[in-house]
Amino acid sequence: MAAEEKLAALLERHREKILAQWLRELATATGASVRGRLAGDTVARQADEFFHAFMAALSSGNTNDVGGDEWKSVRTFLEQLSAERVRAGFSSEETATFIFSLKRGLFEAVSGDKGRGAAQVAEDLWTITELLDRLGLYSVKAFQRSREEVINRQQAELLELSTPVVKLWEGILALPLIGTLDSARTQVVMESLLQKIVETESQVAIIDITGVPTVDTLVAQHLLKTITALRLMGAECIVSGVRPQIAQTIVQLGVDLEGVTTKANLADALALAIKRTGRALAG
Amino acid sequence: MERIPILKMGEFLLVTIQVDLSDQLAMRLQDDLSQAIQRHHTHGVLIDISALEVVDSFIGRMIADISGIARILDAITVLVGMQPAVAITLVELGLSLPGVATALNVERGMHLLRRRLQREDGDELSGPR
């Protein structure tokens, strides 16, 4: 066995052939969908880069553990590749195919080599399969992680973007709510509104729910909590923009909006708010 | 022993809570305030809690109790200057303090008290909201 060529050396010798085969595989496996989003030479460059790192790691002799130090550069490359592909809008399948389509080229190189015994060929093939499978899984994992990062960042941005507190008039604040209200968002909304009330010493807050698609018991409860907190601080609250369907839902759900002033639209709410503050200021 | 001062300002009583309210202190305030209402024949009490940053359920109930006691003694209580964090905490604790009047600051609170008392003088039938 010692007389036979090392796997890494063998593959290195067939480098050109393997790469050519791999690129052909990549082109047929992923086809037009990839070509549309990546420049032709990008794939070739990435393939070359990966192969280089792969060969360096393989020749280190560690063929069992892709989590080891020898494979660090390969892992880093895969992480970058996955992150890039997430941004470019690839699916996880397409990303993993990048690794798996290398198999054929490697298999052909090993099995086509005259100087190896059948047992050695089988062993080498097994090693390659194991390695590529693990690397493929790793790239999927990295892909998912990148995507989760994107989702988390977007969620955070959405949270900030979606809670503007607007000063409409002297002593009147408006909070136009857009999108579904969940507990986390309500918390942010409530805090920013209450904080603004303190800063501007406003007496009336108008919560406009025109942009809230559905109101269920939970959303209603969140709204009521905000309204109660406002009252505790000494401000009044008007809910505006209640659409007919939402009014029906609220009543059918049996949500008690007793003591909450509601108006059909923001204009009516503003008129009422001005009347209330005007009276309070004049009195 | 420390206690919270109760100031007489014209026809109203003004209580400013500027320290962390311990349970004992709150009990004492309740006691002092009910006697002060009686002694000064006052009809309006302003409680300024703008410096209060931490509340628990006990203090929350205490505030509601004080307001209830004052009402029985024929005085209206207005709670002023509650901080956002305190308001959120009370709501999460389920203490919405129904029946307690609130205002943003002492000035507005005073205003509210005057208006309520005027209305009561003018029309005995319309009680506090």
Interface residues (C-beta under 8 A of the other chain):
Chain A: M190 E191 L194 Q195 I197 V198 E201 S202 Q203 K225 T228 A229 L230 R231 L232 M233 G234 A235 A280 G283
Chain B: L79 V80 G81 M82 Q83 P84 V86 A87 I88 L90 V91 E92 S96 L97 T102 A103 L104 N105 R108 G109 H111 R115
